[in-house]
């Protein structure tokens, strides 16, 4: 099976075209060799994917016949991502939250509409 199709089947990428683009940009390795989108992936191959500024690594256990649900992906791949890489991802997420917590800052469009509706209820009252 082609590596771009496999990455889409096991839900590493949302669409097959994104998987093809990322593979074409040399962000995927099979057995420590950079892979082109049409490179065949076999059972037992060690795959490394650079996504979200970290390297995900996994071993291919089986080749799926079609796109899998998120719950069944573990039947087809064995995750071997280093703990250090996952800590880097967690640092990126926490640094984004440092600057602005959810609900702070400018109101969203929905918040603004809710506020306008709330204030229009008080326009009917006279003091």
Long-range contacts (C-beta under 8 A, 24 or more apart in sequence): 1-40, 1-41, 1-63, 2-37, 2-38, 2-39, 2-40, 2-41, 3-28, 3-30, 3-35, 3-36, 3-37, 3-38, 3-39, 3-40, 3-41, 3-47, 4-37, 4-38, 6-41, 6-60, 6-63, 6-64, 7-49, 8-67, 9-64, 9-66, 9-67, 9-68, 9-76, 10-64, 10-68, 10-73, 10-76, 10-77, 11-67, 11-68, 11-70, 11-73, 12-49, 12-51, 12-56, 22-49, 22-51, 27-51, 46-80, 47-77, 52-89, 52-92, 53-88, 53-89, 53-92, 54-81, 54-85, 54-86, 54-88, 54-89, 55-81, 55-82, 55-85, 56-81, 56-85, 57-81, 57-82
